[in-house]
Amino acid sequence: MYKNLKYRYEVDEELWPVWQFVSNKTKQNKTKEHDRLCLFSERKNVLFIMADDLRTSLGCYDDSVVKSPNIDQLASKSHVFLNAYAQQAVCAPSRISMLTSRRPDTTRLYDFNSYWRVHSGNYTTLPQYFKSKGYFTMSVGKVFHPGIASNHTDDYPYSWSIPAYHPASYRFEKEKMCRGEDGKLHINLLCAVNVTEQPGGTLPDLESTDEAVRLLKSRANSHDPFFLAVGFHKPHIPFRIPQEYLSLYPLDKMTLAPDPDVPKLLPPVAYNPWMDVRKREDVQKLNISFPYGPIPKDFQLRIRQHYYAAVSYVDSQVGRLLSALDELQLTNSTVVVFTSDHGWSLGEHGEWAKYSNFDVTTRVPLIFFVPGVTTNCNQWKTSAFPFIDVFSQQGYTLIFFVRNMVELVDVFPTVSHLAGLSAPQHCPEVSFQKELCTEGHNRASTFRFREGRRDEEGVAFSQYPRPADTPQVNSDLPDLKDIKVMGYSLRTWDYRYTLWLGFNPKTFQVNVSDVHAGELYMLEDDPSQDNNTYNKQFSFKTESRRKRVKILNTAL
């Protein structure tokens, strides 16, 4: 894995972070170094970009199939975390967890049906914190999950200086917009379209990019710093995307997932039956058995083709946004963060969609561009992020990366520090009454030096609820009242370890002695997590492994 990635610093010493420049040599020649670097001490703007359901299928994450030149270009000038994990692999719980820096057991949001300020605690959000420090905060597209989970206002006015923007064309996402082989319109999973034939001649992410660029222009000459969050709707289903992106991925070049079968020893409680995929009209026509399928191989290839095409479509929008940042001369004063709420299964383990604890659903891209820190501002002869046409050019693969485990709850304290604000303090053990604190870690220190060795103590936690021990029609997204089992998962360098434990939705209590099932994947021999070696009487051969299990049990 990561065989094509190289440390940038092995190639060009001029690109060491700003702390490397603040050395004895720098002190001897302050004027020269000041000309070469952006000022790190002043507060910086923040452009926070979030994709929806985007796994690490990017060139900068060593995916050889995808075409993502603009995001790769961003990564080539950024700090890239290769092993970043969401705390729950579904939209609203993950987004609220990331934006409040609290874990799902603290937000108590496991579905889409409650507002954390009422349901658990009045927790300060990332944009709210920046707003309280004098930033002008703006939201475009899907940042918070819309609806009850963000009080039907995207948490305005707490988090945003102005009401959040939602593209008008998004209302057509759940309507019959996909032309089928019969010439009629359907609610399909696969929905590549001629954009000129769509209502208004546009699509949601095209509109969101236009609005984000407009907002950047409106803030270009302001003396107050800004925090602009842009949430793209793709590659979330349906794959309603411009049809030309399919040409990037000819079907005869597509392959199935390397492990398309349900693992023999996978506990039934761990399996997600991908009901949102099954409900699409084109999938219903396939008469797939519940819960394990499988989807016919030819249709699997088409799903994978459309997902990758949707990623390239998002990449083009990111390119438009970053090139606008350049044109407005905002790059030198803006921290750029790129991430996703969670991943998405593309047939691995016989699963589709999110809704599980496997790496393919919990692992996300996490990229930080910090001018003067991750790159030398003076190196850009014309622009840092010229737009790259995905149909004619490829991007960059030379990046600086961190392999150690990090989590999305780390984003809040890290971006606060990098922008020039104080990072929130770590939360006390019980923090329901604490408005501002973090259950994550400030990862700014990792920007100072090249990663020397793997952190044996580094862990990432994820969890997922289930209504029963066997797959049900509501297994993917059970309402709070229906949750009976919670799967707590620990990801380390060595393995992924998951315990499925009894859970009381009325008291939010987990019963650590009520073990319904377990999973243990030893990653050195089983990187795809297909061979479950857990049983209730298993024993670890080394003290190191016993210690990791103790960490999970202690966390519960």
C-alpha positions, -999 to +999 in steps of 0.1 A: +000+000+000+011+036-007+039+023-030+037+054-052+039+079-024+071+097-015+080+121+012+082+155-004+111+165+019+133+137+004+131+157-029+132+193-020+145+207+013+130+241+004+096+227+013+102+220+050+074+235+072+077+270+086+090+258+119+120+244+101+128+279+087+125+294+121+160+282+130+194+298+136+198+303+099+165+321+097+174+344+126+206+354+108+187+364+077+152+375+087+145+397+058+153+370+032+132+344+050+103+369+055+102+374+017+101+336+011+074+327+036+038+336+044+034+350+079+023+322+102+015+344+132-014+362+117-049+347+117-057+330+084-089+325+065-103+289+063-117+272+032-133+240+046-142+216+018-162+184+025-173+157+001-202+134+008-196+096+010-161+100-004-137+071+005-100+074-001-104+067-038-080+095-049-047+095-067-030+110-037-041+080-017-026+057-042-057+047-061-046+038-096-080+039-112-094+073-102-087+106-120-085+133-094-059+158-106-071+189-087-073+172-053-040+156-060-025+190-068-039+203-035-023+173-017+010+179-034+012+212-014-004+199+017-001+177+048-020+145+041-032+121+067-034+086+052-052+069+081-080+093+092-112+077+104-148+088+109-165+081+142-197+068+127-201+059+090-233+078+083-239+114+074-255+133+103-238+115+132-204+118+115-208+155+106-221+165+140-192+146+157-166+162+135-180+198+137-184+196+175-153+174+181-175+151+203-179+114+198-214+100+190-218+087+226-215+124+237-237+139+209-260+110+214-269+113+177-268+079+160-296+086+135-309+118+118-337+125+143-324+149+170-306+182+174-276+179+197-281+213+215-315+200+228-308+163+229-274+161+246-256+194+252-251+230+239-218+221+223-199+248+204-192+239+167-161+246+147-176+275+127-193+288+158-159+290+175-144+309+145-174+332+145-169+340+182-133+350+173-144+376+148-145+355+116-173+359+090-186+323+087-205+310+056-219+276+046-226+264+011-241+231+002-242+201+026-220+209+056-243+201+085-268+173+076-300+192+068-332+187+088-338+180+124-301+171+130-292+208+125-325+223+137-337+228+100-314+259+098-279+243+094-274+256+130-279+292+120-274+317+136-251+299+161-226+286+135-230+310+106-229+348+101-255+345+073-281+318+065-266+287+049-269+283+011-285+253-005-285+248-043-321+251-057-315+221-080-310+198-050-348+194-047-348+172-078-323+147-064-352+125-051-374+129-081-376+110-113-347+125-132-329+095-146-338+084-181-339+046-184-336+022-213-373+025-218-369+063-224-389+071-193-377+090-162-369+069-131-355+072-095-324+053-103-291+046-087-272+051-119-282+085-132-256+101-156-274+130-173-271+156-200-269+187-178-285+210-204-317+188-200-318+192-163-341+217-146-323+251-148-296+235-169-275+227-138-268+203-109-264+209-072-226+208-070-223+231-100-245+256-082-226+253-049-193+259-066-207+291-083-220+303-050-188+296-031-168+315-057-192+344-054-188+344-016-150+343-020-152+373-043-173+392-017-147+386+010-116+392-010-111+428+001-124+425+036-103+431+066-121+405+086-110+369+082-135+344+069-145+307+074-161+293+043-174+257+044-183+241+011-201+208+012-204+189-021-233+164-025-214+138-045-203+111-047-234+104-026-262+085-044-280+088-067-251+092-091-268+121-109-237+135-126-228+150-159-227+120-183-194+130-199-175+118-168-184+082-175-160+083-205-131+085-181-139+050-169-147+026-198-166-004-185-142-028-201-115-013-179-134-015-146-129-044-122-148-058-093-138-053-057-109-076-048-130-092-021-166-092-034-179-120-012-194-118+023-167-132+046-176-166+060-170-157+096-186-122+095-211-120+123-246-113+109-249-082+131-219-066+113-234-068+079-253-039+064-279-048+038-276-015+018-313-007+017-309+028+002-293+011-028-319-016-030-347+010-031-336+025-064-357+015-094-329+002-115-317-020-086-352-032-078-355-046-113-326-070-105-346-089-080-318-092-055-323-114-025-323-099+010-300-095+028-269-107+012-276-103-026-253-105-045-257-078-072-250-092-107-214-086-117-222-065-147-242-041-126-215-041-099-191-028-126-215-001-136-219+011-099-181+013-096-179+032-129-205+057-118-189+062-083-155+069-098-171+092-124-188+111-095-154+115-077-139+130-109-169+154-111-163+165-075-126+169-083-134+194-111-155+214-087-127+215-062-104+226-090-127+255-098-129+266-062-091+265-056-083+283-089-107+310-078-088+313-045-057+319-066-072+344-089-085+364-059-050+363-044-063+346-012-041+315-013-013+330+008-038+339+036-061+308+036-059+274+052-076+248+031-090+216+046-104+188+024-122+158+039-153+137+038-179+126+063-171+088+058-164+063+031-185+040+009-183+003+001-180-006-035-187-043-032-160-051-006-173-079+017-204-081-004-215-047+009-225-014-007-230+021+008-217+030+043-233+018+075-204-004+088-172-003+108-149-016+080-120+006+067-138+012+034-166+030+052-148+047+081-115+058+064-116+092+048-093+116+030-079+144+053-058+171+037-045+203+052-030+231+031-014+258+053+005+286+034+040+290+047+038+257+066+031+229+042+046+249+013+068+278+005+046+306-008+073+321-029+077+290-050+045+297-070+056+315-102+021+321-114-005+303-092-006+275-066-037+258-079-042+263-116-074+244-127-066+210-142-090+196-168-096+160-157-102+150-193-068+161-206-043+162-177-033+143-146-022+158-114+005+153-088+015+123-066+044+138-047+031+146-012+040+148+024+019+123+044+013+110+078+005+073+083-004+073+120-040+070+130-061+102+134-098+108+137-123+134+124-128+146+160-092+159+156-102+184+129-117+211+151-086+216+174-061+212+145-076+237+121-082+261+150-045+260+158-033+262+122-055+292+115-039+311+145-065+305+172-062+286+204-072+250+202-100+240+226-090+222+257-095+185+260-129+175+275-133+161+310-145+125+313-181+137+315-186+168+294-224+171+287-224+205+305-191+217+288-199+239+258-164+242+244-139+214+245-126+186+223-126+148+225-100+147+198-064+157+196-046+188+181-025+173+153-007+206+145+025+191+161+027+166+132+033+195+108+066+203+124+087+173+115+086+144+091+070+114+107+099+093+120+082+061+131+047+046+135+029+054+167+023+021+184-002+038+208-021+055+181-057+044+178-089+055+160-124+047+174-156+042+153-190+028+162-222+017+145-257+008+159-279-021+150-315-030+158-308-068+160-282-095+157-293-103+122-298-080+092-331-062+092-346-037+068-337-010+093-302-023+101-284+004+081-300+033+099-321+023+129-340+050+148-326+056+183-355+037+200-348+006+179-311+003+187-303-029+206-266-034+198-237-011+194-206-021+175-175-004+190-144-006+168-108+001+174-083+006+146-046+004+152-015-003+131-018-040+137-055-048+136-092-038+136-110-051+167-148-047+171-171-057+199-209-058+193-224-050+227-258-047+242-271-011+242-300+006+260-314+035+239-333+050+268-303+053+291-276+054+264-258+028+284-237+000+269-235-034+287-199-044+283-206-079+296-233-085+270-212-094+240-232-103+210-203-108+186-168-098+178-144-092+149-107-093+148-087-086+116-049-089+117-039-063+091-004-075+082-019-107+067-054-094+061-053-058+050-088-060+034-103-073+066-118-105+053-107-131+078-123-127+112-101-144+138-122-135+168-140-159+191-153-154+226-124-173+241-096-159+219-063-151+235-037-126+224-002-140+221+016-107+229+013-081+256+010-054+229-022-069+216-037-074+250-030-038+257-050-027+226-080-046+237-078-031+271-079+004+255-112-004+239-127-019+270-115+011+290-131+035+265-164+019+269 
